[in-house]
Amino acid sequence: MTVNQIIGDSKNQIFANLGKSFFAWMMDANTRKYDKIVSDRKRSLFANLQGEVLEIGPGIGANLSYYPKNIHWIGIESNLDTHSSLQKQAEKLSLNIDLRIGNAEWLDAKDNSIDTVISTLVLCSVPNIDYTLQAILRVLKPGGRFLFIEHVASPQKSLLRQRQNTISPIGKAIGNGCHPDRETWIALGNAGFSNIHYERFDAQLPIVSPYIIGVATK
């Protein structure tokens, strides 16, 4: 390896680190604003949870405070670094949890065993959304519900959509695989749910907006 190659690699690493730092800062700032905007929507969406509830990608447990104590909560979280914080959050809320290692395309649960699957800000970053939705259908009981809050692509030809298309490769590389231009509602419509109801809302956040919130029934 030449000196120029070493210098070039070093520069690339510096820019990559700066990009990750900027993306982390932007997402942290957006998350605080997002939480304020969606808190009432979450309370409404999660109001009637019961039985076996599986959450995909719970992270550090941002949704746990919205859940009733009488459910059997199962979390599928591939990031082991979040498990400790998640356990602490559950203990703080006196919520018994069943935390399992897995990913959105391979859900560690039996077929037709789950009453409700929950996904919030997860479908934007899964490698294959179609595989993920089929995994959700597999584990849901007949009549079971998939509850979701996800940011999605802005309408075609809009200025925001142009920006989403431009930044999407960066989001995939340094934003935990995030696809800001993903047309999630189309994938939901093609997945095979018996019924889907959702509404759009604008969180007034840069890039990661608009959002859809809704219920899909097996």
PyRosetta script that sets phi, psi and omega in degrees:
from pyrosetta import init, pose_from_sequence

init()
pose = pose_from_sequence("MTVNQIIGDSKNQIFANLGKSFFAWMMDANTRKYDKIVSDRKRSLFANLQGEVLEIGPGIGANLSYYPKNIHWIGIESNLDTHSSLQKQAEKLSLNIDLRIGNAEWLDAKDNSIDTVISTLVLCSVPNIDYTLQAILRVLKPGGRFLFIEHVASPQKSLLRQRQNTISPIGKAIGNGCHPDRETWIALGNAGFSNIHYERFDAQLPIVSPYIIGVATK")
pose.set_psi(1, 133.3)
pose.set_omega(1, -178.3)
pose.set_phi(2, -83.7)
pose.set_psi(2, 167.3)
pose.set_omega(2, 177.7)
pose.set_phi(3, -61.3)
pose.set_psi(3, -41.7)
pose.set_omega(3, -179.9)
pose.set_phi(4, -62.2)
pose.set_psi(4, -37.8)
pose.set_omega(4, 178.2)
pose.set_phi(5, -66.0)
pose.set_psi(5, -40.9)
pose.set_omega(5, 179.0)
pose.set_phi(6, -63.4)
pose.set_psi(6, -44.6)
pose.set_omega(6, 178.7)
pose.set_phi(7, -63.0)
pose.set_psi(7, -42.5)
pose.set_omega(7, 179.6)
pose.set_phi(8, -62.3)
pose.set_psi(8, -43.7)
pose.set_omega(8, 178.5)
pose.set_phi(9, -62.9)
pose.set_psi(9, -39.3)
pose.set_omega(9, 179.8)
pose.set_phi(10, -64.0)
pose.set_psi(10, -43.3)
pose.set_omega(10, 178.2)
pose.set_phi(11, -61.8)
pose.set_psi(11, -43.2)
pose.set_omega(11, 179.9)
pose.set_phi(12, -61.2)
pose.set_psi(12, -39.9)
pose.set_omega(12, 179.9)
pose.set_phi(13, -67.4)
pose.set_psi(13, -39.7)
pose.set_omega(13, 178.3)
pose.set_phi(14, -61.8)
pose.set_psi(14, -47.0)
pose.set_omega(14, 179.8)
pose.set_phi(15, -64.3)
pose.set_psi(15, -37.2)
pose.set_omega(15, 178.3)
pose.set_phi(16, -64.0)
pose.set_psi(16, -43.2)
pose.set_omega(16, 179.4)
pose.set_phi(17, -65.4)
pose.set_psi(17, -41.1)
pose.set_omega(17, 177.6)
pose.set_phi(18, -63.2)
pose.set_psi(18, -40.2)
pose.set_omega(18, 179.0)
pose.set_phi(19, -63.2)
pose.set_psi(19, -42.5)
pose.set_omega(19, 178.6)
pose.set_phi(20, -64.7)
pose.set_psi(20, -40.7)
pose.set_omega(20, 179.5)
pose.set_phi(21, -63.7)
pose.set_psi(21, -43.5)
pose.set_omega(21, 179.2)
pose.set_phi(22, -64.6)
pose.set_psi(22, -43.9)
pose.set_omega(22, -179.2)
pose.set_phi(23, -63.4)
pose.set_psi(23, -41.6)
pose.set_omega(23, 178.5)
pose.set_phi(24, -62.9)
pose.set_psi(24, -41.2)
pose.set_omega(24, 178.7)
pose.set_phi(25, -64.3)
pose.set_psi(25, -45.1)
pose.set_omega(25, -179.0)
pose.set_phi(26, -62.4)
pose.set_psi(26, -43.5)
pose.set_omega(26, -178.4)
pose.set_phi(27, -68.4)
pose.set_psi(27, -36.6)
pose.set_omega(27, 178.9)
pose.set_phi(28, -64.0)
pose.set_psi(28, -44.6)
pose.set_omega(28, 178.8)
pose.set_phi(29, -64.7)
pose.set_psi(29, -41.3)
pose.set_omega(29, 178.6)
pose.set_phi(30, -65.5)
pose.set_psi(30, -37.9)
pose.set_omega(30, -177.6)
pose.set_phi(31, -62.2)
pose.set_psi(31, -42.5)
pose.set_omega(31, -179.9)
pose.set_phi(32, -61.9)
pose.set_psi(32, -43.2)
pose.set_omega(32, 179.5)
pose.set_phi(33, -69.3)
pose.set_psi(33, -41.5)
pose.set_omega(33, 179.8)
pose.set_phi(34, -59.9)
pose.set_psi(34, -43.4)
pose.set_omega(34, -179.2)
pose.set_phi(35, -59.8)
pose.set_psi(35, -40.5)
pose.set_omega(35, 179.0)
pose.set_phi(36, -66.0)
pose.set_psi(36, -37.5)
pose.set_omega(36, -176.3)
pose.set_phi(37, -72.7)
pose.set_psi(37, -38.3)
pose.set_omega(37, -171.5)
pose.set_phi(38, -98.8)
pose.set_psi(38, -0.6)
pose.set_omega(38, -174.4)
pose.set_phi(39, -58.3)
pose.set_psi(39, -46.6)
pose.set_omega(39, 179.4)
pose.set_phi(40, -66.6)
pose.set_psi(40, -37.5)
pose.set_omega(40, 178.4)
pose.set_phi(41, -64.4)
pose.set_psi(41, -39.7)
pose.set_omega(41, 177.9)
pose.set_phi(42, -64.1)
pose.set_psi(42, -43.9)
pose.set_omega(42, 179.6)
pose.set_phi(43, -58.3)
pose.set_psi(43, -40.2)
pose.set_omega(43, 179.2)
pose.set_phi(44, -70.4)
pose.set_psi(44, -43.9)
pose.set_omega(44, -177.0)
pose.set_phi(45, -65.7)
pose.set_psi(45, -37.7)
pose.set_omega(45, -175.5)
pose.set_phi(46, -97.8)
pose.set_psi(46, 15.2)
pose.set_omega(46, -170.8)
pose.set_phi(47, -65.9)
pose.set_psi(47, -33.2)
pose.set_omega(47, -171.4)
pose.set_phi(48, -116.2)
pose.set_psi(48, 33.4)
pose.set_omega(48, 179.3)
pose.set_phi(49, -67.9)
pose.set_psi(49, 141.4)
pose.set_omega(49, 175.1)
pose.set_phi(50, -159.0)
pose.set_psi(50, 162.2)
pose.set_omega(50, 176.6)
pose.set_phi(51, 72.2)
pose.set_psi(51, -138.9)
pose.set_omega(51, -177.4)
pose.set_phi(52, -88.0)
pose.set_psi(52, 116.3)
pose.set_omega(52, -178.2)
pose.set_phi(53, -120.3)
pose.set_psi(53, 123.3)
pose.set_omega(53, -179.7)
pose.set_phi(54, -113.8)
pose.set_psi(54, 124.0)
pose.set_omega(54, 176.9)
pose.set_phi(55, -108.8)
pose.set_psi(55, 130.1)
pose.set_omega(55, 178.9)
pose.set_phi(56, -92.6)
pose.set_psi(56, 126.7)
pose.set_omega(56, 176.9)
pose.set_phi(57, 61.9)
pose.set_psi(57, 55.2)
pose.set_omega(57, -178.6)
pose.set_phi(58, -70.5)
pose.set_psi(58, -11.1)
pose.set_omega(58, 178.2)
pose.set_phi(59, 62.4)
pose.set_psi(59, -123.9)
pose.set_omega(59, -180.0)
pose.set_phi(60, -98.0)
pose.set_psi(60, 9.7)
pose.set_omega(60, 173.6)
pose.set_phi(61, 96.3)
pose.set_psi(61, 34.8)
pose.set_omega(61, -177.9)
pose.set_phi(62, -62.6)
pose.set_psi(62, -25.1)
pose.set_omega(62, -177.1)
pose.set_phi(63, -95.1)
pose.set_psi(63, -11.1)
pose.set_omega(63, -170.7)
pose.set_phi(64, -58.9)
pose.set_psi(64, -35.1)
pose.set_omega(64, -176.1)
pose.set_phi(65, -69.0)
pose.set_psi(65, -13.6)
pose.set_omega(65, -179.7)
pose.set_phi(66, -90.4)
pose.set_psi(66, -8.2)
pose.set_omega(66, -172.3)
pose.set_phi(67, -93.0)
pose.set_psi(67, 143.4)
pose.set_omega(67, 174.0)
pose.set_phi(68, -70.0)
pose.set_psi(68, 156.3)
pose.set_omega(68, -175.3)
pose.set_phi(69, -75.0)
pose.set_psi(69, -19.3)
pose.set_omega(69, -171.7)
pose.set_phi(70, -87.9)
pose.set_psi(70, 2.2)
pose.set_omega(70, 178.9)
pose.set_phi(71, -84.4)
pose.set_psi(71, 160.3)
pose.set_omega(71, 167.9)
pose.set_phi(72, -99.1)
pose.set_psi(72, 103.4)
pose.set_omega(72, -174.3)
pose.set_phi(73, -92.9)
pose.set_psi(73, 128.7)
pose.set_omega(73, 175.9)
pose.set_phi(74, -118.2)
pose.set_psi(74, 128.5)
pose.set_omega(74, 177.9)
pose.set_phi(75, -113.8)
pose.set_psi(75, 130.7)
pose.set_omega(75, 175.5)
pose.set_phi(76, -106.5)
pose.set_psi(76, 104.9)
pose.set_omega(76, -175.3)
pose.set_phi(77, -132.4)
pose.set_psi(77, 117.9)
pose.set_omega(77, -177.9)
pose.set_phi(78, -81.3)
pose.set_psi(78, -21.1)
pose.set_omega(78, -177.4)
pose.set_phi(79, -86.7)
pose.set_psi(79, 102.3)
pose.set_omega(79, -176.9)
pose.set_phi(80, -65.3)
pose.set_psi(80, -23.6)
pose.set_omega(80, -178.7)
pose.set_phi(81, -66.4)
pose.set_psi(81, -19.7)
pose.set_omega(81, -179.0)
pose.set_phi(82, -91.7)
pose.set_psi(82, -11.4)
pose.set_omega(82, -171.4)
pose.set_phi(83, -62.4)
pose.set_psi(83, -41.0)
pose.set_omega(83, -178.3)
pose.set_phi(84, -63.4)
pose.set_psi(84, -46.3)
pose.set_omega(84, 179.0)
pose.set_phi(85, -64.1)
pose.set_psi(85, -37.1)
pose.set_omega(85, 179.1)
pose.set_phi(86, -65.3)
pose.set_psi(86, -43.4)
pose.set_omega(86, 178.4)
pose.set_phi(87, -62.7)
pose.set_psi(87, -42.0)
pose.set_omega(87, 179.5)
pose.set_phi(88, -63.7)
pose.set_psi(88, -41.5)
pose.set_omega(88, 178.6)
pose.set_phi(89, -63.0)
pose.set_psi(89, -40.6)
pose.set_omega(89, 179.0)
pose.set_phi(90, -65.3)
pose.set_psi(90, -41.7)
pose.set_omega(90, 178.3)
pose.set_phi(91, -63.5)
pose.set_psi(91, -40.1)
pose.set_omega(91, 178.9)
pose.set_phi(92, -60.9)
pose.set_psi(92, -34.3)
pose.set_omega(92, -177.8)
pose.set_phi(93, -93.7)
pose.set_psi(93, 0.6)
pose.set_omega(93, -177.1)
pose.set_phi(94, 57.1)
pose.set_psi(94, 41.5)
pose.set_omega(94, -179.7)
pose.set_phi(95, -110.9)
pose.set_psi(95, 123.1)
pose.set_omega(95, 176.1)
pose.set_phi(96, -77.0)
pose.set_psi(96, 128.9)
pose.set_omega(96, -177.2)
pose.set_phi(97, -127.6)
pose.set_psi(97, 154.6)
pose.set_omega(97, 177.4)
pose.set_phi(98, -121.0)
pose.set_psi(98, 95.2)
pose.set_omega(98, -174.5)
pose.set_phi(99, -94.3)
pose.set_psi(99, 125.5)
pose.set_omega(99, -176.5)
pose.set_phi(100, -125.9)
pose.set_psi(100, 151.7)
pose.set_omega(100, 177.8)
pose.set_phi(101, -89.9)
pose.set_psi(101, 134.0)
pose.set_omega(101, 178.7)
pose.set_phi(102, 176.6)
pose.set_psi(102, -165.7)
pose.set_omega(102, 175.7)
pose.set_phi(103, -143.6)
pose.set_psi(103, 175.8)
pose.set_omega(103, -172.8)
pose.set_phi(104, -67.6)
pose.set_psi(104, -22.2)
pose.set_omega(104, -179.6)
pose.set_phi(105, -93.5)
pose.set_psi(105, -13.2)
pose.set_omega(105, 175.1)
pose.set_phi(106, -134.6)
pose.set_psi(106, 97.5)
pose.set_omega(106, -177.1)
pose.set_phi(107, -93.1)
pose.set_psi(107, 122.0)
pose.set_omega(107, -177.8)
pose.set_phi(108, -76.8)
pose.set_psi(108, 75.1)
pose.set_omega(108, 178.8)
pose.set_phi(109, -156.4)
pose.set_psi(109, 152.8)
pose.set_omega(109, -178.4)
pose.set_phi(110, -72.9)
pose.set_psi(110, 157.1)
pose.set_omega(110, 175.9)
pose.set_phi(111, -60.4)
pose.set_psi(111, 141.1)
pose.set_omega(111, 172.9)
pose.set_phi(112, 54.4)
pose.set_psi(112, 39.9)
pose.set_omega(112, -173.7)
pose.set_phi(113, -117.4)
pose.set_psi(113, -9.3)
pose.set_omega(113, -170.1)
pose.set_phi(114, -112.7)
pose.set_psi(114, 133.6)
pose.set_omega(114, 177.5)
pose.set_phi(115, -76.3)
pose.set_psi(115, -41.2)
pose.set_omega(115, -176.6)
pose.set_phi(116, -142.7)
pose.set_psi(116, 132.9)
pose.set_omega(116, 170.9)
pose.set_phi(117, -109.3)
pose.set_psi(117, 138.3)
pose.set_omega(117, -178.3)
pose.set_phi(118, -123.0)
pose.set_psi(118, 137.2)
pose.set_omega(118, 176.6)
pose.set_phi(119, -140.5)
pose.set_psi(119, 121.8)
pose.set_omega(119, 173.9)
pose.set_phi(120, -129.0)
pose.set_psi(120, 119.1)
pose.set_omega(120, -179.8)
pose.set_phi(121, 56.4)
pose.set_psi(121, 44.3)
pose.set_omega(121, 179.3)
pose.set_phi(122, -118.5)
pose.set_psi(122, -42.2)
pose.set_omega(122, -173.3)
pose.set_phi(123, -64.3)
pose.set_psi(123, -19.3)
pose.set_omega(123, 177.8)
pose.set_phi(124, -68.6)
pose.set_psi(124, -23.0)
pose.set_omega(124, -171.1)
pose.set_phi(125, -114.9)
pose.set_psi(125, -2.8)
pose.set_omega(125, 179.6)
pose.set_phi(126, -70.9)
pose.set_psi(126, 144.2)
pose.set_omega(126, -178.3)
pose.set_phi(127, -61.9)
pose.set_psi(127, -39.3)
pose.set_omega(127, -178.2)
pose.set_phi(128, -135.7)
pose.set_psi(128, 101.7)
pose.set_omega(128, -175.3)
pose.set_phi(129, -65.1)
pose.set_psi(129, -32.1)
pose.set_omega(129, -179.6)
pose.set_phi(130, -66.0)
pose.set_psi(130, -43.1)
pose.set_omega(130, 176.8)
pose.set_phi(131, -62.0)
pose.set_psi(131, -40.6)
pose.set_omega(131, -179.3)
pose.set_phi(132, -62.3)
pose.set_psi(132, -45.2)
pose.set_omega(132, -179.2)
pose.set_phi(133, -66.6)
pose.set_psi(133, -33.8)
pose.set_omega(133, 176.1)
pose.set_phi(134, -69.3)
pose.set_psi(134, -35.2)
pose.set_omega(134, 175.6)
pose.set_phi(135, -64.1)
pose.set_psi(135, -39.8)
pose.set_omega(135, 178.1)
pose.set_phi(136, -63.5)
pose.set_psi(136, -45.8)
pose.set_omega(136, 178.4)
pose.set_phi(137, -62.3)
pose.set_psi(137, -36.4)
pose.set_omega(137, -179.6)
pose.set_phi(138, -61.3)
pose.set_psi(138, -44.6)
pose.set_omega(138, -173.5)
pose.set_phi(139, -84.5)
pose.set_psi(139, -19.9)
pose.set_omega(139, -179.4)
pose.set_phi(140, -70.9)
pose.set_psi(140, 141.9)
pose.set_omega(140, 170.3)
pose.set_phi(141, -68.1)
pose.set_psi(141, 155.7)
pose.set_omega(141, 171.6)
pose.set_phi(142, -56.4)
pose.set_psi(142, 127.9)
pose.set_omega(142, -175.2)
pose.set_phi(143, 86.5)
pose.set_psi(143, -3.3)
pose.set_omega(143, 178.4)
pose.set_phi(144, -68.3)
pose.set_psi(144, 160.8)
pose.set_omega(144, -172.7)
pose.set_phi(145, -117.2)
pose.set_psi(145, 143.6)
pose.set_omega(145, 170.9)
pose.set_phi(146, -110.2)
pose.set_psi(146, 115.0)
pose.set_omega(146, 179.6)
pose.set_phi(147, -101.7)
pose.set_psi(147, 134.9)
pose.set_omega(147, -174.2)
pose.set_phi(148, -145.0)
pose.set_psi(148, 146.8)
pose.set_omega(148, 166.2)
pose.set_phi(149, -134.1)
pose.set_psi(149, 115.7)
pose.set_omega(149, -173.5)
pose.set_phi(150, -141.2)
pose.set_psi(150, 142.0)
pose.set_omega(150, 171.0)
pose.set_phi(151, -84.3)
pose.set_psi(151, 143.9)
pose.set_omega(151, -171.8)
pose.set_phi(152, -135.3)
pose.set_psi(152, 176.8)
pose.set_omega(152, -179.7)
pose.set_phi(153, -67.3)
pose.set_psi(153, 143.4)
pose.set_omega(153, 172.2)
pose.set_phi(154, -73.3)
pose.set_psi(154, 161.2)
pose.set_omega(154, 179.9)
pose.set_phi(155, -54.1)
pose.set_psi(155, 146.8)
pose.set_omega(155, 177.7)
pose.set_phi(156, -54.9)
pose.set_psi(156, 143.4)
pose.set_omega(156, 176.2)
pose.set_phi(157, 71.9)
pose.set_psi(157, -0.5)
pose.set_omega(157, 175.4)
pose.set_phi(158, -76.1)
pose.set_psi(158, 158.4)
pose.set_omega(158, 178.9)
pose.set_phi(159, -62.6)
pose.set_psi(159, -39.9)
pose.set_omega(159, 178.9)
pose.set_phi(160, -63.8)
pose.set_psi(160, -39.1)
pose.set_omega(160, 178.9)
pose.set_phi(161, -63.5)
pose.set_psi(161, -39.6)
pose.set_omega(161, 177.2)
pose.set_phi(162, -60.4)
pose.set_psi(162, -41.1)
pose.set_omega(162, 178.3)
pose.set_phi(163, -67.8)
pose.set_psi(163, -39.0)
pose.set_omega(163, 178.2)
pose.set_phi(164, -63.1)
pose.set_psi(164, -43.7)
pose.set_omega(164, 178.3)
pose.set_phi(165, -61.0)
pose.set_psi(165, -38.2)
pose.set_omega(165, -178.5)
pose.set_phi(166, -69.2)
pose.set_psi(166, -41.8)
pose.set_omega(166, -174.2)
pose.set_phi(167, -87.5)
pose.set_psi(167, -10.4)
pose.set_omega(167, -175.9)
pose.set_phi(168, -56.0)
pose.set_psi(168, -45.1)
pose.set_omega(168, 177.9)
pose.set_phi(169, -60.7)
pose.set_psi(169, -32.9)
pose.set_omega(169, 178.5)
pose.set_phi(170, -70.7)
pose.set_psi(170, -42.9)
pose.set_omega(170, 178.7)
pose.set_phi(171, -61.0)
pose.set_psi(171, -39.6)
pose.set_omega(171, 178.5)
pose.set_phi(172, -64.8)
pose.set_psi(172, -36.7)
pose.set_omega(172, -175.2)
pose.set_phi(173, -79.5)
pose.set_psi(173, -42.8)
pose.set_omega(173, -172.8)
pose.set_phi(174, -122.7)
pose.set_psi(174, 1.0)
pose.set_omega(174, -177.5)
pose.set_phi(175, -113.2)
pose.set_psi(175, 39.1)
pose.set_omega(175, 177.8)
pose.set_phi(176, 59.3)
pose.set_psi(176, 33.1)
pose.set_omega(176, 176.1)
pose.set_phi(177, 80.5)
pose.set_psi(177, 14.2)
pose.set_omega(177, -174.9)
pose.set_phi(178, -65.0)
pose.set_psi(178, 132.5)
pose.set_omega(178, 174.8)
pose.set_phi(179, -110.7)
pose.set_psi(179, 92.8)
pose.set_omega(179, -178.5)
pose.set_phi(180, -66.5)
pose.set_psi(180, -15.8)
pose.set_omega(180, -178.4)
pose.set_phi(181, -106.3)
pose.set_psi(181, 24.2)
pose.set_omega(181, -177.7)
pose.set_phi(182, -80.3)
pose.set_psi(182, 130.3)
pose.set_omega(182, 179.1)
pose.set_phi(183, -90.5)
pose.set_psi(183, 72.1)
pose.set_omega(183, -172.1)
pose.set_phi(184, -61.3)
pose.set_psi(184, -35.6)
pose.set_omega(184, -178.1)
pose.set_phi(185, -62.5)
pose.set_psi(185, -30.5)
pose.set_omega(185, 178.0)
pose.set_phi(186, -69.6)
pose.set_psi(186, -44.4)
pose.set_omega(186, 178.2)
pose.set_phi(187, -61.4)
pose.set_psi(187, -40.8)
pose.set_omega(187, 177.4)
pose.set_phi(188, -61.2)
pose.set_psi(188, -42.8)
pose.set_omega(188, -179.1)
pose.set_phi(189, -65.8)
pose.set_psi(189, -27.6)
pose.set_omega(189, -178.3)
pose.set_phi(190, -93.2)
pose.set_psi(190, -5.2)
pose.set_omega(190, -170.2)
pose.set_phi(191, -75.2)
pose.set_psi(191, -29.9)
pose.set_omega(191, -179.5)
pose.set_phi(192, 112.2)
pose.set_psi(192, 15.8)
pose.set_omega(192, 174.3)
pose.set_phi(193, -68.8)
pose.set_psi(193, 149.3)
pose.set_omega(193, -179.9)
pose.set_phi(194, -74.8)
pose.set_psi(194, -27.6)
pose.set_omega(194, -178.3)
pose.set_phi(195, -154.8)
pose.set_psi(195, 138.3)
pose.set_omega(195, 178.5)
pose.set_phi(196, -134.0)
pose.set_psi(196, 130.1)
pose.set_omega(196, 174.2)
pose.set_phi(197, -132.5)
pose.set_psi(197, 126.1)
pose.set_omega(197, 177.6)
pose.set_phi(198, -149.6)
pose.set_psi(198, 161.5)
pose.set_omega(198, 174.1)
pose.set_phi(199, -132.1)
pose.set_psi(199, 153.6)
pose.set_omega(199, 177.3)
pose.set_phi(200, -96.0)
pose.set_psi(200, 149.9)
pose.set_omega(200, 169.9)
pose.set_phi(201, -148.6)
pose.set_psi(201, 153.9)
pose.set_omega(201, -177.7)
pose.set_phi(202, -102.7)
pose.set_psi(202, 117.7)
pose.set_omega(202, 179.8)
pose.set_phi(203, -86.9)
pose.set_psi(203, -0.6)
pose.set_omega(203, 178.6)
pose.set_phi(204, 56.6)
pose.set_psi(204, 40.1)
pose.set_omega(204, 178.3)
pose.set_phi(205, -112.1)
pose.set_psi(205, 145.8)
pose.set_omega(205, 179.3)
pose.set_phi(206, -67.8)
pose.set_psi(206, 134.9)
pose.set_omega(206, 175.2)
pose.set_phi(207, 71.1)
pose.set_psi(207, -58.0)
pose.set_omega(207, -173.8)
pose.set_phi(208, -87.3)
pose.set_psi(208, 72.0)
pose.set_omega(208, 178.0)
pose.set_phi(209, -168.8)
pose.set_psi(209, 150.9)
pose.set_omega(209, 4.6)
pose.set_phi(210, -78.5)
pose.set_psi(210, -176.7)
pose.set_omega(210, 179.9)
pose.set_phi(211, -122.7)
pose.set_psi(211, 157.9)
pose.set_omega(211, 168.6)
pose.set_phi(212, -124.3)
pose.set_psi(212, 143.0)
pose.set_omega(212, 176.6)
pose.set_phi(213, -133.4)
pose.set_psi(213, 134.2)
pose.set_omega(213, -177.9)
pose.set_phi(214, -179.1)
pose.set_psi(214, -168.2)
pose.set_omega(214, -176.3)
pose.set_phi(215, -134.9)
pose.set_psi(215, 131.8)
pose.set_omega(215, 172.4)
pose.set_phi(216, -118.9)
pose.set_psi(216, 133.2)
pose.set_omega(216, -174.9)
pose.set_phi(217, -110.3)
pose.set_psi(217, 136.7)
pose.set_omega(217, 178.4)
pose.set_phi(218, -75.1)
pose.dump_pdb("model.pdb")
